[in-house]
Amino acid sequence: WKKDEFQKVNFTDDFKVEVYKNGESSNDLEILSTGEMKVLSFATIKALAKLSGFNNVPVFIDGPLENLDKEVRNNFLEQLPDFFKDKQVFIFSLDSDLIEEFGKKVVHPENFYRLTRKADSFSTIVEQYNKNE
């Protein structure tokens, strides 16, 4: 993704993130768009899980599609199954239509649940998706 725009990403010994964009002298994170920051954060999560040895822990993603343009959203959802292969993934999103469509395509029906908040209380309802929905 955008390999022609970025030269490299570096993590310093004091955990500072440096992003080198082709043609830019700055390595500051401020050169990244919101979508680019989200992509970098997902790549960082995957790398840290691999390096730390915590490969089998679940992944929680909150608002992954917010502030992303249509192309980046679609690209993200297309790459997600391979990116977090063999992991339990929890996605919390206000973009319910996109996430529901994604889930129906790639998630086994018995593993796909929707959480909704009851309007008249502080309760959350957990419903298993029906593959015929």
Disulfide bonds with the S-S distance in Angstrom:
none
